[in-house]
Amino acid sequence: MNNEPMRIVLADDDEGDRTIFKDALEELKIKTKVHTVNDGVELMEYLALEDTPLPYMLFLDLNMPLKGGMQCLKEIKKIPRLREVAIAIYSTSSSEENITETFHSGANVYIKKPDDFKVLKDVLDKVVRAAHIYREPPFNMANFLFKI
């Protein structure tokens, strides 16, 4: 593996969730560079910039104002240069309907936001280290919902 940091992008409208996410990643022994955006509109504008480096992994909150994570997911999957980026849905929702819809829309993994900081660190450590696994078939619902 090269020495470049893994570029992670988080789209989440909750400032506290963005801060905790960044803090958790900083405490891991994984070299990352995290960019956060406040909503789906800001995310899609950021990804459309010519000088935006291709992210290693995107984390999308489902429920954001202006443009939610589901709409972003569907738009991202239509952009050829972004099709291979691993996408994690990162949401407080654990509704079967949301999980199924995001799976069928092309997300690679679904993570219910943990309430505990240590659990969040463990989840992020495992998901980021194994992101390459989520990019390759076979895709199935049993492995889609991340559980720790």
C-alpha positions as CSV (number, residue, x, y, z in Angstrom):
1,M,0.0,0.0,0.0
2,N,1.3,3.5,-0.8
3,N,1.9,6.2,1.7
4,E,-0.9,8.4,0.6
5,P,-3.8,8.9,3.0
6,M,-7.1,7.4,2.3
7,R,-9.5,10.1,1.2
8,I,-12.8,9.8,3.1
9,V,-15.8,12.1,2.4
10,L,-18.6,12.4,4.9
11,A,-21.9,14.1,4.0
12,D,-23.9,14.8,7.2
13,D,-26.0,17.8,8.2
14,D,-25.3,17.3,11.9
15,E,-22.2,19.2,13.0
16,G,-21.8,17.1,16.1
17,D,-21.9,13.9,14.0
18,R,-19.3,15.3,11.6
19,T,-17.0,16.2,14.5
20,I,-17.3,12.8,16.2
21,F,-16.8,11.0,12.9
22,K,-13.5,13.0,12.2
23,D,-12.3,12.5,15.8
24,A,-12.9,8.8,15.6
25,L,-11.0,8.4,12.4
26,E,-8.1,10.5,13.8
27,E,-7.7,8.1,16.7
28,L,-7.3,5.1,14.4
29,K,-4.0,3.8,13.1
30,I,-5.2,4.4,9.5
31,K,-3.8,7.3,7.5
32,T,-6.8,9.2,6.3
33,K,-7.7,12.6,5.0
34,V,-11.3,13.5,5.8
35,H,-13.4,16.0,4.0
36,T,-16.9,16.8,5.3
37,V,-19.9,18.5,3.8
38,N,-23.1,19.7,5.3
39,D,-25.6,18.3,2.8
40,G,-26.1,16.5,-0.5
41,V,-26.1,19.6,-2.6
42,E,-22.7,20.5,-1.2
43,L,-21.5,16.9,-1.7
44,M,-22.4,16.8,-5.3
45,E,-20.9,20.3,-6.0
46,Y,-17.7,19.1,-4.3
47,L,-17.5,15.8,-6.3
48,A,-18.1,17.8,-9.5
49,L,-15.1,20.0,-9.1
50,E,-12.3,19.0,-11.6
51,D,-9.6,19.2,-9.0
52,T,-11.4,17.0,-6.4
53,P,-9.4,13.9,-5.9
54,L,-11.3,10.6,-6.2
55,P,-12.4,9.5,-2.7
56,Y,-11.4,6.1,-1.3
57,M,-14.8,6.0,0.4
58,L,-18.0,8.1,0.8
59,F,-20.2,8.1,3.9
60,L,-23.7,9.4,3.3
61,D,-26.3,10.3,5.9
62,L,-29.7,9.5,4.5
63,N,-31.7,12.3,6.0
64,M,-30.2,15.7,5.0
65,P,-31.9,18.9,4.0
66,L,-31.9,20.0,0.3
67,K,-30.7,16.7,-1.0
68,G,-30.6,13.5,1.0
69,G,-28.2,10.6,0.9
70,M,-30.5,8.4,-1.2
71,Q,-30.7,11.0,-4.0
72,C,-26.9,11.5,-3.8
73,L,-26.3,7.8,-4.0
74,K,-28.4,7.5,-7.2
75,E,-26.7,10.5,-8.8
76,I,-23.2,9.2,-7.9
77,K,-23.9,5.8,-9.4
78,K,-24.6,7.6,-12.8
79,I,-21.2,9.3,-12.8
80,P,-18.7,7.0,-14.5
81,R,-15.6,8.2,-12.6
82,L,-17.4,7.7,-9.2
83,R,-18.9,4.3,-9.9
84,E,-16.1,2.4,-8.2
85,V,-15.9,4.5,-5.0
86,A,-17.2,2.5,-2.0
87,I,-20.3,4.1,-0.5
88,A,-21.4,3.6,3.1
89,I,-24.8,4.7,4.1
90,Y,-24.2,6.1,7.6
91,S,-27.6,6.8,9.3
92,T,-29.6,6.8,12.5
93,S,-32.3,4.9,10.6
94,S,-32.4,1.2,10.7
95,S,-35.6,0.8,8.8
96,E,-35.7,-2.3,6.6
97,E,-37.1,-0.2,3.8
98,N,-34.1,2.2,3.9
99,I,-31.7,-0.6,4.0
100,T,-33.2,-2.5,1.1
101,E,-33.6,0.6,-1.0
102,T,-30.0,1.7,-0.5
103,F,-28.7,-1.8,-1.3
104,H,-30.7,-1.9,-4.5
105,S,-29.4,1.6,-5.4
106,G,-25.8,0.5,-5.2
107,A,-24.5,1.4,-1.8
108,N,-21.7,-1.0,-0.6
109,V,-22.5,-1.1,3.1
110,Y,-25.1,0.2,5.6
111,I,-24.0,1.4,9.0
112,K,-26.4,2.5,11.7
113,K,-24.7,5.3,13.6
114,P,-23.4,4.0,16.9
115,D,-24.3,5.9,20.1
116,D,-20.9,5.0,21.7
117,F,-17.6,6.6,20.6
118,K,-15.6,3.4,21.1
119,V,-18.1,1.4,19.0
120,L,-17.9,4.1,16.3
121,K,-14.1,3.8,16.2
122,D,-14.4,0.0,15.9
123,V,-17.0,0.3,13.1
124,L,-14.9,2.9,11.2
125,D,-11.8,0.9,11.6
126,K,-13.3,-2.3,10.2
127,V,-15.3,-0.6,7.4
128,V,-12.4,1.5,6.1
129,R,-9.9,-1.3,6.3
130,A,-12.3,-3.6,4.5
131,A,-13.7,-1.1,2.0
132,H,-12.1,-3.0,-0.9
133,I,-14.3,-6.1,0.0
134,Y,-17.4,-4.0,-0.4
135,R,-16.5,-3.1,-3.9
136,E,-16.4,-6.7,-5.2
137,P,-19.2,-9.2,-5.9
138,P,-20.9,-11.2,-4.7
139,F,-23.1,-8.6,-3.2
140,N,-25.8,-9.8,-0.8
141,M,-28.0,-8.4,1.9
142,A,-26.5,-10.6,4.6
143,N,-23.2,-8.7,4.3
144,F,-24.7,-5.3,3.5
145,L,-25.9,-4.3,6.9
146,F,-22.7,-3.8,9.0
147,K,-23.0,-5.2,12.5
148,I,-20.4,-5.2,15.2
